[in-house]
């Protein structure tokens, strides 16, 4: 009898130990929440999505691909099911890091679980060190933002949907700033949840569908609003973000560049690698940067551009070279993209030289730029310098300010080409690193008007610094210009190989 009791006691004890590991406590200014967790071989795994909810961090979850992206203030954290890599990317600089944890993440009950001890360090970093681990509990420093009370009426009053070249843009009209939202995708349905708002659900409708969206449905669910978008097969990814200058939320739905099978055949010729556009920056009344010893940027750009063109014409005879300028003339920025588009370019290369504001500086090296909102101060200031040439134009007002919101639209149009632009810049950076006597400052991103206009894979090269004596000398010399042109040409050859392979297999 006594033995049975003891046994029962141990069983009870055992049961409680197990049930304790079913939950992980998360302590915030809003109180303690228990999120799903379980123990496996002595290691505690917890559901990442539930952590994000508990600490009010926005996220996007693709349930089909089993990929989750948490959007902290300064970092994005990407986690994939059954995969030991956690990827951290900065939202404010070019920094990114990939962390391999000793065990894979798990997928259970439709959720991704990650091992607490191996992942906490990188999660803490992503949170800006606002998370700590205190006696087995995750604790959030600081306050979860207080949500203003909803006044009479609805916060979300409607939506508008616009079809764009490579996707669909949705504007969710809101009277209140919405800080917390997340999105998830599963079997053709994109679900976006907005926290602490209510919506006039009758007004959130789309009759007959538009663009990639077949159907829209909204429900108010407790304190949240949930909008569901039924999407077409060509969906690839989405972005949800606060609009610039209003309380609205913008949702971009991106589609595949090559979609339907019948279109693929029809468009095959259209995607042949047959036209390269060379854009020598500046020209005519716009000299660009001036070197310490008086070398003009426009001359270097043209020199490199013409040398590159010649190489292509001689060694890639089936490819047509289009120059935005072939001599010392002024060409407006928007015209450069227009020329490229009209000629159906497959690659756009804009050639420039860098300079610091105080002449005679030590800064040296080349940079390859992609079109994306500039993340670092330095990238933004370089873009501003290159963009400032519009002051020479008759009607500079036609350029929209590249605010975040305009950028979304522009980069959305570019997202289809981004993969190719990235690939080319990578090949280019490698080739230039191997062949030039000036070193690489890396691949960067910034908002250049000249890249905005071109609807094709495109990069901008800052070949070196005219404010640096050595760089200037090299950039002026025939050897320097030949080196640069040669390196770009080899990168084009490698890119072409890649491009044609992708066109054949992946479409
Ligand atoms: Zn320039």
Boltz pocket constraint, residues with backbone or C-beta under 6 A from the ligand:
constraints:
  - pocket:
      binder: B
      contacts: [[A, 281], [A, 282], [A, 288], [A, 289], [A, 297], [A, 351], [A, 352], [A, 353], [A, 386]]
      max_distance: 6.0
